[in-house]
Amino acid sequence: MGRLSSIPATACLETYGTLPGMPDRTGEDARDEALFRDVNETFVDEPADPGDRQLVYCECPDSACVEEIALTVIEYEAVRGNPRRFIIRPGHVQPEIETVVARHDGYWVVEKQGRAGSIAEATDPRS
């Protein structure tokens, strides 16, 4: 395990699907959420009117979930300002790894805690 600890978090995720000492499911959940965040990052662009709504995918850990969420670029950017935060459909929260920090009409914002939060930071496409 000592050798794994010296490997960057992103390499651990790519190679082993988890970080050292982390339960496998937490690593998978965090990786799935990071994947949806990456997909959303490629689709959200600056509209002519920042108040225009755009569709993004739910960033919950369920890899089968492809539910869409409509929000403005301003709302989206507010969430992306914190690498531990994700946009999910109401009720898609996993309380063992995240906390709901905001409830909006049609979507919630969750913040990853503990090791899941570390994975979220390590895999942030904006860092």
N, C-alpha and C positions, 0 to 999 in steps of 0.2 A: 504494500500500500504506500510506502514512503516514496517509491518511484513515481507512482501516479500523482501524488501531491505536487510534484514539481512540473507536471505537464499543464499548459494553459487550459483553462476551463473549456474553451471552444474545442480544443483537441480531444479532451476527455469526452465531451458530448458526441463528437463525430465518431470517435473510435469505440467508446464503451456505452454510449447512450446515457451516461450518468456522471456525476462527480464523485470523487473518492468519499466513501462512507455514506453516500446517499442511497436511500431505497430506490430500486429500479423504477417503480411507477412514477415517483416524483420527477425523475429525470425525463421520462417519456412525456409526462404531462407538460413540463416546462418546455421541452423541445417542440412538441406539437403547437403550443401557444406561440412560441418564437417563429415557427414556420408560418402561421397565419399572419403574424405581425409583418413578416418579410413580404408576404404576398400583398398585403394591404399597402405597404410602402411603395410597391411598384405601380399600383393603380391610382392612388390618390394624387391628383395634380391640382395646381392652382387654377381655379375657375375664374372667369371674368368677374363674377360677384362672389366674394368670400362667404356670403350667406347662403349660396346655393348648396343644396344637399347632394351628397355623393353616397354611393353604396360601398360598404366594406364588408368583409366577412367577419363573422363572430370569431373571436380569438380564444375561445374556450379550449380546454385540453382534449375535447372529443374530436378525434381526427375524422369522424364521419359527419360532423356538423358542418354544414355549408350554408347556414342561415345568414342572410344579409341584414345589415343595419344601415339605416340612412342617417347621416349626420353631416354637419357642415365641416369645411376644412378647418375653421376656427376651433370647433369642438374636437376634431381629430388631433390637431396640433397641440391642444391643451393636454391631451392624454399622452401624446408622444414626448412631451417635455420631461417625463419621468420614465426611465427605462424599465422600472418595475411595474408599470401600469399597463393594463390591457382592456380592450373593449369587448364586452360580452353581451349576449342576450340575457334579459332578466331570468334568473333562476339557474343559469349555467355556472354558478360559482362553485368552487371546491374549497370549502372552509378550512380544510387541513393544510392548504398551502397558500391561501390568499384571503384578503379582507376586502369587502365592498367598501369603497371610499366615496362613491357617488352613484346616485340613482337618477337617471334621466328617462324621459318618455321614449321607450323603445330600446334603451340600452343601459347597461351598468358599467361602471369603471371599477376594476379590481386592482389591488396592489399585491404582488407576490411577497411572501414573507420567507425568512430563513434562507435555506439553500435554494429554494425555487426563485427567490429574489436575486440571489447571486447568479444563477443561470440566466435570468432575464437580463441582468446587467451585462454579463459576459457575451451574450448573443445579440445585443442591441445593434441593429444595422447603422445607427447614427453615431456610434462612438468610434 
